[in-house]
Amino acid sequence: MNSTLNDGEWLAMSSEFTQRDENDNEDVPWDDIVYYEEQQDQTIHLEGSDYIAIFIAALQTIFLPCIVFMVILVAIAIVLPFIF
């Protein structure tokens, strides 16, 4: 069995999807949607719980090796003066 589409079938499918996408916009209540500009000069002040959440999120990403490396360096820096 050959499951590939010929040019006529492909063209019919693409026009069907285009027509379906155009009809989807009719259901959107455009009168309720309002555009306003956001102020870009606002500063965000983080709380302690925000820093903890960022740290936990960093542990779950690619930054885990960086955090482990920093913890090891801090541990070495604390222990090294007691050894020598």
DSSP file (Angstrom, degrees, kcal/mol; ACC not computed):
  #  RESIDUE AA STRUCTURE BP1 BP2  ACC     N-H-->O    O-->H-N    N-H-->O    O-->H-N    TCO  KAPPA ALPHA  PHI   PSI    X-CA   Y-CA   Z-CA
    1    1 A M              0   0    0      0, 0.0     2,-0.6     0, 0.0     0, 0.0   0.000 360.0 360.0 360.0 136.3    0.0    0.0    0.0
    2    2 A N        -     0   0    0      1,-0.1     0, 0.0     2,-0.1     0, 0.0  -0.916 360.0-177.5-105.8 118.2    1.2    3.4   -0.9
    3    3 A S        +     0   0    0     -2,-0.6     2,-0.1     2,-0.1    -1,-0.1   0.278  43.6 115.5-100.8  11.4    0.2    6.1    1.7
    4    4 A T        -     0   0    0      1,-0.1     2,-0.3     0, 0.0    -2,-0.1  -0.484  62.4-125.8 -80.2 154.1    1.7    9.1   -0.1
    5    5 A L        -     0   0    0     -2,-0.1     2,-0.1     2,-0.0    -2,-0.1  -0.762  15.2-134.6 -99.1 142.1   -0.6   11.9   -1.3
    6    6 A N     >  -     0   0    0     -2,-0.3     4,-2.3     1,-0.1     5,-0.2  -0.374  37.0 -93.3 -84.8 175.8   -0.6   13.1   -4.9
    7    7 A D  H  > S+     0   0    0      1,-0.2     4,-2.4     2,-0.2     5,-0.2   0.861 123.2  52.0 -61.2 -38.2   -0.7   16.8   -5.7
    8    8 A G  H  > S+     0   0    0      2,-0.2     4,-2.0     1,-0.2    -1,-0.2   0.912 111.2  46.0 -66.6 -42.5   -4.4   17.0   -6.0
    9    9 A E  H  > S+     0   0    0      2,-0.2     4,-2.3     1,-0.2    -2,-0.2   0.904 113.3  50.2 -66.5 -40.7   -5.1   15.4   -2.7
   10   10 A W  H  X S+     0   0    0     -4,-2.3     4,-2.6     1,-0.2    -2,-0.2   0.913 110.9  49.0 -63.5 -42.8   -2.5   17.6   -0.9
   11   11 A L  H  X S+     0   0    0     -4,-2.4     4,-2.1    -5,-0.2    -1,-0.2   0.891 110.9  50.3 -64.5 -39.7   -4.0   20.7   -2.4
   12   12 A A  H  X S+     0   0    0     -4,-2.0     4,-1.6     2,-0.2    -1,-0.2   0.898 112.2  47.6 -65.8 -40.1   -7.5   19.7   -1.3
   13   13 A M  H  X S+     0   0    0     -4,-2.3     4,-2.2     2,-0.2    -2,-0.2   0.921 111.2  49.9 -67.5 -43.4   -6.3   19.0    2.2
   14   14 A S  H  X S+     0   0    0     -4,-2.6     4,-2.0     1,-0.2    -2,-0.2   0.888 111.6  47.7 -66.4 -37.7   -4.4   22.3    2.5
   15   15 A S  H  X S+     0   0    0     -4,-2.1     4,-2.2     2,-0.2    -1,-0.2   0.849 109.9  54.4 -70.9 -31.5   -7.4   24.4    1.3
   16   16 A E  H  X S+     0   0    0     -4,-1.6     4,-2.0     2,-0.2    -2,-0.2   0.917 110.2  45.7 -65.4 -43.1   -9.6   22.5    3.7
   17   17 A F  H  X S+     0   0    0     -4,-2.2     4,-2.3     2,-0.2    -2,-0.2   0.883 111.8  52.1 -68.3 -37.6   -7.4   23.4    6.7
   18   18 A T  H  X S+     0   0    0     -4,-2.0     4,-2.0     2,-0.2    -2,-0.2   0.919 110.6  47.8 -63.4 -43.5   -7.1   27.0    5.5
   19   19 A Q  H  X S+     0   0    0     -4,-2.2     4,-1.7     1,-0.2    -1,-0.2   0.894 111.1  51.1 -64.9 -39.7  -10.9   27.3    5.3
   20   20 A R  H  X S+     0   0    0     -4,-2.0     4,-1.2     1,-0.2    -2,-0.2   0.899 109.3  50.6 -65.2 -40.7  -11.2   25.7    8.8
   21   21 A D  H  X S+     0   0    0     -4,-2.3     4,-0.7     1,-0.2     3,-0.2   0.880 108.4  52.2 -65.1 -38.2   -8.7   28.1   10.3
   22   22 A E  H >< S+     0   0    0     -4,-2.0     3,-0.6     1,-0.2     4,-0.3   0.865 108.5  50.9 -66.5 -35.4  -10.5   31.1    8.8
   23   23 A N  H >< S+     0   0    0     -4,-1.7     3,-1.0     1,-0.2     4,-0.4   0.745  97.7  68.0 -74.3 -23.1  -13.8   30.0   10.3
   24   24 A D  H >< S+     0   0    0     -4,-1.2     3,-1.0     1,-0.2     4,-0.2   0.808  90.9  62.7 -66.2 -28.7  -12.3   29.6   13.8
   25   25 A N  G X< S+     0   0    0     -4,-0.7     3,-0.9    -3,-0.6    -1,-0.2   0.697  88.4  70.2 -70.8 -18.5  -11.9   33.4   14.1
   26   26 A E  G <  S+     0   0    0     -3,-1.0    -1,-0.2    -4,-0.3    -2,-0.2   0.767  93.4  56.3 -70.6 -23.9  -15.6   33.9   13.9
   27   27 A D  G <  S+     0   0    0     -3,-1.0    -1,-0.2    -4,-0.4    -2,-0.2   0.562  83.8 101.3 -84.4  -8.8  -16.1   32.4   17.4
   28   28 A V  S <  S-     0   0    0     -3,-0.9     2,-1.7    -4,-0.2     3,-0.1  -0.632  74.6-132.4 -81.9 129.1  -13.7   34.8   19.1
   29   29 A P    >   +     0   0    0      0, 0.0     3,-1.3     0, 0.0     4,-0.3  -0.582  31.9 174.7 -79.5  84.4  -15.4   37.7   21.0
   30   30 A W  G >   +     0   0    0     -2,-1.7     3,-0.8     1,-0.3    -3,-0.0   0.706  69.1  68.1 -68.1 -20.3  -13.1   40.4   19.6
   31   31 A D  G 3  S+     0   0    0      1,-0.2    -1,-0.3    -3,-0.1    -3,-0.0   0.784  97.8  52.9 -69.6 -25.5  -15.1   43.2   21.3
   32   32 A D  G <  S+     0   0    0     -3,-1.3     2,-0.5     2,-0.0    -1,-0.2   0.560  89.7  92.0 -86.0  -8.1  -13.9   42.0   24.7
   33   33 A I    <   -     0   0    0     -3,-0.8     2,-0.4    -4,-0.3    -3,-0.0  -0.781  56.0-176.0 -94.5 124.6  -10.2   42.1   23.8
   34   34 A V        -     0   0    0     -2,-0.5     2,-0.5     2,-0.0    -3,-0.0  -0.952  16.4-142.6-123.3 137.6   -8.5   45.4   24.6
   35   35 A Y        +     0   0    0     -2,-0.4     2,-0.3     2,-0.0    -2,-0.0  -0.843  27.1 163.5 -98.1 132.7   -4.9   46.4   23.8
   36   36 A Y        -     0   0    0     -2,-0.5     2,-0.3     0, 0.0    -2,-0.0  -0.991  36.4-114.3-144.7 148.0   -3.0   48.5   26.3
   37   37 A E        -     0   0    0     -2,-0.3     2,-0.3     1,-0.0    -2,-0.0  -0.612  26.9-136.7 -83.3 138.4    0.7   49.2   26.6
   38   38 A E        -     0   0    0     -2,-0.3     2,-0.4     1,-0.0    -1,-0.0  -0.694  22.6-110.6 -91.7 146.9    2.5   47.9   29.6
   39   39 A Q        -     0   0    0     -2,-0.3     3,-0.5     1,-0.1    -1,-0.0  -0.637  24.5-166.2 -76.8 128.7    5.0   50.0   31.4
   40   40 A Q  S    S+     0   0    0     -2,-0.4    -1,-0.1     1,-0.2    -2,-0.0   0.516  76.1  73.3 -92.1  -6.5    8.5   48.7   30.9
   41   41 A D        +     0   0    0      2,-0.1     2,-0.2     0, 0.0    -1,-0.2   0.366  67.1 118.1 -91.7   5.2   10.1   50.7   33.7
   42   42 A Q        -     0   0    0     -3,-0.5     2,-0.4     1,-0.0     0, 0.0  -0.520  54.0-146.5 -75.5 137.2    8.6   48.8   36.6
   43   43 A T        -     0   0    0     -2,-0.2     2,-0.5     2,-0.0    -2,-0.1  -0.833   8.3-139.4-101.8 144.4   11.1   47.0   38.9
   44   44 A I        -     0   0    0     -2,-0.4     2,-0.6     2,-0.0    -2,-0.0  -0.896   8.3-152.1-105.9 125.9   10.2   43.7   40.5
   45   45 A H        -     0   0    0     -2,-0.5     2,-0.3     0, 0.0    -2,-0.0  -0.874  14.5-147.9 -99.5 119.9   11.1   43.1   44.1
   46   46 A L        -     0   0    0     -2,-0.6     2,-0.2     1,-0.0    -2,-0.0  -0.630   5.4-145.9 -89.6 144.7   11.7   39.5   44.9
   47   47 A E     >  -     0   0    0     -2,-0.3     4,-1.6     1,-0.1     3,-0.4  -0.460  34.1 -96.4 -96.8 175.2   10.9   38.0   48.3
   48   48 A G  H  > S+     0   0    0      1,-0.2     4,-1.9     2,-0.2     5,-0.2   0.873 124.3  55.0 -61.3 -38.7   12.8   35.2   50.0
   49   49 A S  H  > S+     0   0    0      1,-0.2     4,-2.2     2,-0.2    -1,-0.2   0.822 103.9  56.3 -66.4 -29.3   10.3   32.6   48.8
   50   50 A D  H  > S+     0   0    0     -3,-0.4     4,-2.4     2,-0.2    -1,-0.2   0.910 106.4  49.0 -67.0 -41.7   10.9   33.7   45.2
   51   51 A Y  H  X S+     0   0    0     -4,-1.6     4,-2.2     2,-0.2    -2,-0.2   0.882 111.0  50.5 -64.8 -37.8   14.6   33.1   45.5
   52   52 A I  H  X S+     0   0    0     -4,-1.9     4,-2.5     2,-0.2    -1,-0.2   0.910 110.5  49.4 -65.4 -41.4   13.9   29.6   46.9
   53   53 A A  H  X S+     0   0    0     -4,-2.2     4,-2.3     2,-0.2    -2,-0.2   0.894 111.2  49.1 -64.6 -39.8   11.6   28.9   44.0
   54   54 A I  H  X S+     0   0    0     -4,-2.4     4,-2.2     2,-0.2    -1,-0.2   0.899 111.1  50.6 -66.0 -39.6   14.2   30.1   41.5
   55   55 A F  H  X S+     0   0    0     -4,-2.2     4,-1.7     2,-0.2    -2,-0.2   0.923 111.5  46.9 -63.5 -44.7   16.8   27.9   43.2
   56   56 A I  H  X S+     0   0    0     -4,-2.5     4,-0.9     1,-0.2    -2,-0.2   0.896 112.3  50.3 -65.1 -39.9   14.6   24.8   43.1
   57   57 A A  H  < S+     0   0    0     -4,-2.3     3,-0.5     1,-0.2    -1,-0.2   0.878 108.4  53.1 -65.4 -36.3   13.7   25.5   39.4
   58   58 A A  H >< S+     0   0    0     -4,-2.2     3,-1.3     1,-0.2     5,-0.3   0.847 103.3  57.7 -67.1 -32.6   17.4   25.8   38.7
   59   59 A L  H 3< S+     0   0    0     -4,-1.7    -1,-0.2     1,-0.2    -2,-0.2   0.789 105.0  51.8 -66.1 -25.7   18.0   22.4   40.3
   60   60 A Q  T 3< S+     0   0    0     -4,-0.9    -1,-0.2    -3,-0.5    -2,-0.2   0.356 109.2  57.7 -92.7   5.8   15.6   20.9   37.9
   61   61 A T  S X  S-     0   0    0     -3,-1.3     3,-1.3    -4,-0.1    -3,-0.1  -0.410 107.8 -73.8-120.9-163.9   17.2   22.3   34.8
   62   62 A I  T 3  S+     0   0    0      1,-0.3     4,-0.4    -2,-0.1    -4,-0.1   0.609 115.9  76.8 -71.0 -13.3   20.6   22.3   33.0
   63   63 A F  T 3>  +     0   0    0     -5,-0.3     4,-2.3     1,-0.2    -1,-0.3   0.503  65.4  95.4 -78.6  -2.6   22.0   24.6   35.7
   64   64 A L  H <> S+     0   0    0     -3,-1.3     4,-2.7    -6,-0.2     5,-0.2   0.912  82.1  50.7 -56.1 -46.3   22.3   21.8   38.2
   65   65 A P  H  > S+     0   0    0      0, 0.0     4,-2.3     0, 0.0    -1,-0.2   0.886 110.3  50.8 -60.7 -36.1   26.0   21.1   37.4
   66   66 A C  H  > S+     0   0    0     -4,-0.4     4,-2.4     2,-0.2    -2,-0.2   0.919 111.8  46.4 -65.3 -43.2   26.8   24.8   37.8
   67   67 A I  H  X S+     0   0    0     -4,-2.3     4,-2.3     2,-0.2    -1,-0.2   0.916 112.9  49.2 -67.3 -42.4   25.1   24.9   41.2
   68   68 A V  H  X S+     0   0    0     -4,-2.7     4,-2.3    -5,-0.2    -1,-0.2   0.914 111.3  50.7 -61.8 -42.1   26.8   21.8   42.3
   69   69 A F  H  X S+     0   0    0     -4,-2.3     4,-2.3    -5,-0.2    -2,-0.2   0.908 110.3  49.1 -61.9 -43.1   30.2   23.2   41.2
   70   70 A M  H  X S+     0   0    0     -4,-2.4     4,-2.3     2,-0.2    -1,-0.2   0.899 110.6  50.3 -64.7 -39.8   29.5   26.4   43.1
   71   71 A V  H  X S+     0   0    0     -4,-2.3     4,-2.3     2,-0.2    -2,-0.2   0.902 110.9  49.5 -64.7 -41.1   28.6   24.5   46.3
   72   72 A I  H  X S+     0   0    0     -4,-2.3     4,-2.5     2,-0.2    -2,-0.2   0.911 110.8  49.8 -64.2 -42.2   31.8   22.4   46.0
   73   73 A L  H  X S+     0   0    0     -4,-2.3     4,-2.4     2,-0.2    -2,-0.2   0.905 111.5  48.3 -63.8 -41.0   33.9   25.6   45.5
   74   74 A V  H  X S+     0   0    0     -4,-2.3     4,-1.8     2,-0.2    -1,-0.2   0.908 111.5  50.2 -65.3 -41.1   32.4   27.2   48.6
   75   75 A A  H  X S+     0   0    0     -4,-2.3     4,-2.4     1,-0.2     5,-0.2   0.910 111.7  48.0 -63.8 -41.9   32.9   24.0   50.6
   76   76 A I  H  X S+     0   0    0     -4,-2.5     4,-2.7     1,-0.2    -1,-0.2   0.901 110.1  52.5 -64.2 -40.6   36.6   23.9   49.5
   77   77 A A  H  < S+     0   0    0     -4,-2.4    -1,-0.2     1,-0.2    -2,-0.2   0.825 113.1  44.5 -66.2 -31.0   37.0   27.6   50.4
   78   78 A I  H  < S+     0   0    0     -4,-1.8     4,-0.4    -5,-0.2    -2,-0.2   0.891 119.7  39.6 -78.6 -40.4   35.6   27.0   53.8
   79   79 A V  H >X S+     0   0    0     -4,-2.4     4,-1.1    -5,-0.2     3,-0.9   0.815 100.4  73.8 -80.6 -31.7   37.6   23.8   54.6
   80   80 A L  H 3X S+     0   0    0     -4,-2.7     4,-1.8     1,-0.3     3,-0.5   0.848  91.4  53.6 -57.7 -42.4   40.9   24.9   53.0
   81   81 A P  H 34 S+     0   0    0      0, 0.0    -1,-0.3     0, 0.0    -2,-0.1   0.834 107.6  52.8 -64.5 -28.3   42.0   27.3   55.7
   82   82 A F  H <4 S+     0   0    0     -3,-0.9    -2,-0.2    -4,-0.4    -3,-0.1   0.776 108.0  51.0 -76.0 -25.1   41.6   24.7   58.4
   83   83 A I  H  <        0   0    0     -4,-1.1    -1,-0.2    -3,-0.5    -3,-0.1   0.894 360.0 360.0 -78.1 -41.1   43.7   22.2   56.5
   84   84 A F     <        0   0    0     -4,-1.8    -2,-0.2     0, 0.0    -1,-0.2   0.411 360.0 360.0-105.2 360.0   46.7   24.5   56.0
